[in-house]
Amino acid sequence: MTDIEIVAARRSLPVFTGIAVLIALAILISLGTWQVERLYWKESLIADIAERRASAPVPLADIERMLASGADIEYRPVTATGRYVNDKERHFFATWRGRTGYYVYTPLEVAGGRYLFVNRGFVPFENKEPEKRMQGQLTGEQTVAGLARNKLPGKPSWVVPENDVAKNIFYWKDLDVMATSTGLDKANVVPFFVDADSTPNPKGLPIGGVTEVDLPNNHLQYAFTWYGLAAVLVVIVVISWFRGRGRTSQ
């Protein structure tokens, strides 16, 4: 390499470095701004859910109309009247208040010969089989109050185990399979769930009111992290610039 090429390379190095710094700075600031936007979105969502849960319960038909119109029904209070089909209950593996067991999903036969899967609540592992909690197997017409829950579009994650239909153990709430595994026609199944409220059942099982609203909101922390990294980058560049000037002035 000639002397001229070496000088040109040395002169172009600060230019490339400056471009790289500007790109990195733009990325860090963009990530921080995105987290701020996510923060406002999450706060709005949390407030919206709290408002829904505090609203008065409405009949099942109203929730169905809302769903058909494209409205979000998640966590909206609802009431439904019908008869539990206890011999078709499904079991969802769950941990509740430090105990391992199952949420009991039982079809409620409502008007028109349709079925609504109701999460009646938690039973401990040793009470999975209905024979061990017969007093809680409600018969006759029942009115259940609870929260509407959306049907899942698919398995939440690859780490979630596959449902063991043969053993009646579900690891994710596949409404279609819950229905077909009991011999019900999907066309006659209401396309969402209802989580029953905490109204006591005989002998305390299942334990209702198990709905958990867990929406982590760490976006402010993430925003500070990205903006902080951007600030550190600026400080490093400024210090390097002053050091460079000091060396050239000697």
C-alpha angles and dihedrals in degrees: 000000000000125000090252092054091048092052091048091050091050091050094048094049095076089049093055090043091051092050091049091050092050091050092049091047092050091050093050093047091047091052091049092049091048090054090051089053090048089050092057090045093050093046090051091049093049091049091048093051091048089052092049094049091050094052124101116270117257131202120274091250091060092054090049091053091049091051092049090052091054097255120145108252097181112134095358113146113247141171127211133180126207145095125294115237093213097180090063100053118139126212124225115196109238147158116222125181092341096311126112119225142097143294109231114227111194126180112240111206106222134180117311095031093282128137131227117196108225124195095220092185145258130333123182119251092259091054097054094114115075091227088071094057104031094147089064093055096100118209132192125031114337134183114212126194122197147108127304114238126196123246110250115245091216146326107324095225142354089245091064110096121243115263114263098220094172091060093037093241117137122192094183129027104256100173095188093054092043087057100043093044088062093047094254121141110244089220089066096048121097105243097237141044132245123216107213118231126241096277103143120254123210110284087005098277129153095028107221131204095059097140111131123195105202112171109157112213108195096136095112090055091049091048091053089049094054094041089046091054089050090052091048090051091052091049092050091050093049092048091048091049093052091047090050091052090049092055094047093050093056 
